[in-house]
Amino acid sequence: MNLNLLQAPSNVVMIRPHRFYTNPETAADNNFQQAGAKSDEIAIKARNEFDRMVEQLTSEGVKVHCFDDFGQHDTPDSVFPNNWFSTHHGGRVAIYPMLSVNRRRERRSDVIEMLKCEYRVQEVVDYSGLELDGLYLEGTGAMVLDHVERVAYVARSGRADPILLERFCTTFGYEPMAFDAFDSTGHAIYHSNVMMSIATDFVLIGLDSIMDRKRRDEVACRLAAGRTVIPLFRNQISEFAGNALELTGQYGRILAISARAANCLTALQLKTIQSTAKLLPLDIPTIESAGGSVRCMLAGIHLTSRSMS
């Protein structure tokens, strides 16, 4: 594994939606989600947004492994695969338990088999059976992982069980750093990755979402060790400015972020980001209606390619 790619992978998995709609099963705790109904028109718009995003990423030199979800099962959120699996340096893959029943159907063996064929996978750790015990940990939605400092930042929610978090961190070698975080309406933030993104040289984070000042200062101090902390305002969190992912392209690092989120960043924030990474705005308004954005659509591959000697 190229050490320069520790935090910013060059390869990703994405799932092309064919029957996209906003998921009623996740609406109770996802305050970023908009109400909507099933329709062919919405599904087509989402698929077109997806295809344009793949094209833009590919043009930057990011390798995208695309899988189609033709909708044999009810999987409206399949476009967000980062919640059901993650990959890790040293050849390890984790599979996660999901809170919503219809999201559990997103897990698919062909994605895992592709990873085994294309990359060096030593072990697959499957936590999904813990759904039967009411334990959930929704991947890199629930956890924002610092792969360099080995810290897992987690906003507490029903989708991030503390027992399972400890188990994951012990197995995969991360230090858990949990906190309570709330959106602008006072609701608990459902996934950590809508309020923070850790890149190689900077961090985007809605520090004001962490109400406990002592804990907020502890998180900020930890993140500031080696990185520039870019605080996000509450309205920027609502616009998905925290839901970004740094990737490595052909010509260097890029920050994949939605156009909506990029448009709400200040000049100073943009200057800080662009000092080390190219900003790549991606227009996905239909997909964002489901309560997730660009980062949620990208399952980064932190594995060594079998083609590398």
C-alpha positions as CSV (number, residue, x, y, z in Angstrom):
1,M,0.0,0.0,0.0
2,N,1.4,3.4,-1.0
3,L,1.7,5.3,2.3
4,N,0.8,8.5,0.5
5,L,-2.7,7.0,0.0
6,L,-3.4,6.2,3.6
7,Q,-6.2,8.8,4.0
8,A,-7.0,9.5,0.3
9,P,-7.7,6.3,-1.7
10,S,-7.4,6.2,-5.4
11,N,-10.0,3.5,-6.0
12,V,-13.6,3.4,-4.9
13,V,-16.7,1.2,-5.1
14,M,-20.0,2.8,-6.2
15,I,-23.5,1.3,-6.6
16,R,-25.6,2.6,-9.6
17,P,-29.2,2.9,-8.5
18,H,-32.1,1.9,-10.7
19,R,-35.0,2.2,-8.3
20,F,-33.9,5.1,-6.1
21,Y,-36.3,6.9,-3.8
22,T,-36.2,8.4,-0.3
23,N,-36.3,5.6,2.2
24,P,-39.3,5.9,4.7
25,E,-37.5,3.4,7.0
26,T,-34.7,5.8,7.7
27,A,-36.7,9.0,8.0
28,A,-37.2,8.9,11.8
29,D,-33.6,9.8,12.7
30,N,-32.2,11.3,9.4
31,N,-33.1,15.0,9.6
32,F,-31.2,15.6,6.4
33,Q,-33.7,13.5,4.4
34,Q,-36.6,15.0,2.4
35,A,-40.0,13.4,2.0
36,G,-40.6,11.9,-1.4
37,A,-42.4,9.2,-3.3
38,K,-41.4,6.5,-5.7
39,S,-41.4,7.5,-9.4
40,D,-39.6,6.5,-12.5
41,E,-38.7,10.1,-13.1
42,I,-36.9,10.4,-9.8
43,A,-35.1,7.2,-10.3
44,I,-33.8,8.3,-13.7
45,K,-32.6,11.6,-12.4
46,A,-30.7,9.9,-9.6
47,R,-29.1,7.5,-12.1
48,N,-28.1,10.3,-14.4
49,E,-26.5,12.2,-11.5
50,F,-24.7,9.0,-10.5
51,D,-23.3,8.5,-14.0
52,R,-22.1,12.1,-14.3
53,M,-20.3,11.7,-11.0
54,V,-18.6,8.5,-12.1
55,E,-17.5,10.3,-15.3
56,Q,-16.1,13.2,-13.4
57,L,-14.2,11.0,-10.9
58,T,-12.8,8.8,-13.7
59,S,-11.6,11.9,-15.6
60,E,-9.6,12.8,-12.6
61,G,-7.9,9.5,-12.6
62,V,-9.9,7.8,-9.8
63,K,-10.7,4.1,-10.5
64,V,-14.4,3.5,-9.9
65,H,-15.7,-0.1,-9.6
66,C,-19.4,0.3,-10.5
67,F,-22.1,-2.3,-9.6
68,D,-25.7,-2.0,-10.7
69,D,-28.6,-2.3,-8.3
70,F,-31.4,-3.3,-10.6
71,G,-33.9,-3.4,-7.8
72,Q,-34.8,-7.0,-7.4
73,H,-35.2,-6.2,-3.8
74,D,-36.4,-3.1,-2.0
75,T,-33.1,-1.2,-1.6
76,P,-33.8,2.5,-2.0
77,D,-30.5,3.5,-0.3
78,S,-28.2,1.2,-2.2
79,V,-26.4,4.2,-3.7
80,F,-24.8,4.7,-0.3
81,P,-22.5,1.6,0.1
82,N,-20.1,3.0,2.6
83,N,-22.5,2.0,5.4
84,W,-22.4,-1.7,4.9
85,F,-18.7,-2.4,4.3
86,S,-15.3,-0.8,4.7
87,T,-11.7,-1.8,3.6
88,H,-8.5,-1.4,5.6
89,H,-4.8,-1.4,5.2
90,G,-3.2,-4.8,5.8
91,G,-5.9,-6.6,3.7
92,R,-8.9,-6.5,6.0
93,V,-12.6,-5.9,5.1
94,A,-15.4,-5.2,7.6
95,I,-19.1,-5.9,7.0
96,Y,-21.6,-4.0,9.2
97,P,-25.0,-4.5,10.8
98,M,-27.6,-1.9,9.7
99,L,-30.5,-0.5,11.6
100,S,-33.1,-0.4,8.8
101,V,-34.3,-3.7,7.6
102,N,-34.4,-2.7,3.9
103,R,-30.8,-1.4,4.2
104,R,-29.6,-4.9,5.2
105,R,-30.5,-6.1,1.7
106,E,-27.8,-3.8,0.3
107,R,-25.0,-6.2,1.3
108,R,-23.9,-8.3,-1.7
109,S,-21.3,-11.0,-2.1
110,D,-20.2,-9.9,-5.6
111,V,-18.7,-6.7,-4.2
112,I,-16.7,-8.7,-1.6
113,E,-15.6,-11.2,-4.3
114,M,-14.4,-8.4,-6.6
115,L,-12.3,-7.0,-3.7
116,K,-10.8,-10.5,-3.1
117,C,-10.0,-10.9,-6.8
118,E,-8.7,-7.4,-7.5
119,Y,-7.0,-6.6,-4.2
120,R,-5.1,-8.5,-1.5
121,V,-7.7,-9.4,1.1
122,Q,-6.5,-11.4,4.1
123,E,-9.6,-11.4,6.2
124,V,-13.3,-10.5,6.1
125,V,-14.7,-9.6,9.5
126,D,-18.5,-9.9,9.4
127,Y,-20.5,-8.1,12.2
128,S,-23.8,-8.3,10.4
129,G,-25.2,-11.1,12.5
130,L,-25.2,-8.8,15.5
131,E,-28.4,-7.2,14.0
132,L,-30.2,-10.1,15.7
133,D,-29.0,-8.6,19.0
134,G,-30.0,-5.1,18.1
135,L,-26.4,-3.9,17.7
136,Y,-25.7,-1.6,14.8
137,L,-22.6,0.2,13.5
138,E,-23.2,1.6,10.0
139,G,-19.7,1.6,8.6
140,T,-17.9,4.8,7.6
141,G,-21.2,6.7,8.0
142,A,-21.2,6.0,11.7
143,M,-17.4,6.3,12.0
144,V,-15.1,8.9,10.4
145,L,-11.7,7.1,10.4
146,D,-8.4,8.8,10.7
147,H,-6.2,6.1,9.0
148,V,-3.0,7.9,9.9
149,E,-3.5,8.5,13.6
150,R,-5.7,5.4,14.0
151,V,-8.7,7.2,15.6
152,A,-12.4,6.5,15.0
153,Y,-14.5,9.6,15.5
154,V,-18.1,8.8,16.2
155,A,-21.3,10.9,16.8
156,R,-23.4,8.8,19.2
157,S,-26.6,7.6,17.7
158,G,-28.8,4.5,17.3
159,R,-26.7,3.6,14.3
160,A,-23.4,3.5,16.3
161,D,-23.6,1.1,19.2
162,P,-20.9,1.7,21.8
163,I,-20.2,-2.0,22.5
164,L,-19.8,-2.8,18.8
165,L,-17.7,0.3,18.3
166,E,-15.3,-0.9,21.0
167,R,-15.2,-4.3,19.4
168,F,-14.4,-2.9,16.0
169,C,-11.7,-0.6,17.3
170,T,-10.0,-3.4,19.2
171,T,-10.0,-5.7,16.1
172,F,-9.0,-3.1,13.6
173,G,-6.6,-1.1,15.7
174,Y,-8.4,2.3,16.2
175,E,-8.9,4.4,19.2
176,P,-12.6,5.3,19.7
177,M,-13.4,8.9,20.2
178,A,-17.2,9.3,20.7
179,F,-19.2,12.5,21.3
180,D,-22.8,13.8,21.2
181,A,-23.6,16.0,18.2
182,F,-26.8,17.8,17.1
183,D,-28.0,19.5,14.0
184,S,-29.4,23.1,13.7
185,T,-32.8,21.9,14.9
186,G,-31.5,20.1,18.0
187,H,-31.8,16.6,16.6
188,A,-29.0,14.1,17.1
189,I,-26.9,13.8,14.0
190,Y,-27.6,10.3,12.6
191,H,-24.2,9.7,10.9
192,S,-20.8,11.2,11.9
193,N,-19.8,11.6,8.2
194,V,-22.4,14.4,7.6
195,M,-20.6,16.6,10.1
196,M,-16.9,15.8,9.5
197,S,-14.4,14.7,6.9
198,I,-10.8,14.0,7.6
199,A,-8.4,14.6,4.7
200,T,-4.6,14.2,4.6
201,D,-3.8,17.8,5.6
202,F,-7.1,19.3,6.8
203,V,-10.3,18.4,8.5
204,L,-13.8,19.7,7.8
205,I,-15.9,19.6,11.0
206,G,-19.0,21.2,12.5
207,L,-17.4,21.7,15.9
208,D,-20.5,23.7,17.0
209,S,-22.5,20.5,16.7
210,I,-20.7,19.1,19.7
211,M,-22.5,20.8,22.5
212,D,-20.3,19.7,25.4
213,R,-17.5,22.3,25.3
214,K,-15.0,20.1,27.0
215,R,-15.5,17.2,24.6
216,R,-15.5,19.7,21.7
217,D,-12.1,21.0,22.7
218,E,-10.8,17.5,23.1
219,V,-11.9,16.5,19.6
220,A,-10.6,19.7,18.1
221,C,-7.2,19.4,19.8
222,R,-6.8,15.8,18.7
223,L,-7.7,16.7,15.1
224,A,-5.3,19.6,15.1
225,A,-2.3,17.4,15.7
226,G,-0.8,17.5,12.2
227,R,-3.8,18.9,10.3
228,T,-5.5,22.2,9.7
229,V,-9.0,22.2,11.3
230,I,-11.6,24.0,9.1
231,P,-14.7,24.7,11.3
232,L,-18.0,24.4,9.5
233,F,-21.0,26.5,10.4
234,R,-24.3,24.8,11.2
235,N,-25.9,26.0,8.0
236,Q,-23.0,24.5,6.1
237,I,-23.5,21.1,7.8
238,S,-27.1,21.3,6.6
239,E,-25.8,21.8,3.0
240,F,-23.7,18.6,3.3
241,A,-20.3,20.5,3.5
242,G,-19.1,17.9,6.0
243,N,-20.0,15.0,3.7
244,A,-16.9,15.0,1.5
245,L,-14.1,12.5,0.8
246,E,-10.5,13.2,-0.2
247,L,-9.3,10.9,-3.0
248,T,-6.1,10.6,-4.9
249,G,-6.4,11.2,-8.7
250,Q,-3.9,11.1,-11.5
251,Y,-2.5,14.5,-10.7
252,G,-2.8,14.6,-7.0
253,R,-5.4,14.8,-4.2
254,I,-8.9,15.9,-4.9
255,L,-11.8,16.6,-2.5
256,A,-15.0,15.0,-3.8
257,I,-17.9,17.2,-2.5
258,S,-21.3,18.0,-3.7
259,A,-21.9,21.2,-5.7
260,R,-24.4,22.3,-3.1
261,A,-21.8,21.9,-0.4
262,A,-19.1,23.6,-2.4
263,N,-21.3,26.6,-3.0
264,C,-21.7,27.3,0.7
265,L,-18.0,27.3,1.6
266,T,-16.4,30.6,2.4
267,A,-13.4,32.0,0.5
268,L,-11.1,31.3,3.4
269,Q,-12.3,27.7,3.7
270,L,-11.9,27.2,-0.1
271,K,-8.4,28.6,0.0
272,T,-7.3,26.2,2.8
273,I,-8.8,23.2,1.0
274,Q,-7.3,24.1,-2.3
275,S,-3.8,24.7,-0.9
276,T,-3.4,20.9,-0.8
277,A,-6.3,19.4,-2.8
278,K,-8.3,20.2,-5.9
279,L,-12.0,20.8,-5.2
280,L,-14.3,18.6,-7.3
281,P,-17.9,19.8,-7.0
282,L,-20.4,17.1,-8.0
283,D,-24.1,18.0,-8.7
284,I,-26.3,15.3,-7.1
285,P,-29.5,17.1,-5.8
286,T,-31.8,14.2,-6.3
287,I,-29.6,11.8,-4.5
288,E,-29.1,14.2,-1.7
289,S,-32.9,14.2,-1.1
290,A,-32.4,10.8,0.5
291,G,-30.3,12.4,3.3
292,G,-26.8,11.5,2.1
293,S,-24.3,13.1,-0.2
294,V,-21.1,12.5,-2.0
295,R,-19.1,10.8,0.8
296,C,-21.9,8.4,1.4
297,M,-21.8,7.3,-2.2
298,L,-18.1,6.4,-2.1
299,A,-16.7,3.3,-0.5
300,G,-13.0,3.9,-0.5
301,I,-10.6,1.0,-1.2
302,H,-7.7,0.9,1.3
303,L,-6.3,-2.3,0.0
304,T,-3.3,-3.2,-2.1
305,S,-4.0,-4.1,-5.7
306,R,-3.0,-7.6,-6.8
307,S,-1.5,-6.0,-10.0
308,M,1.1,-4.3,-7.8
309,S,4.4,-6.2,-7.4
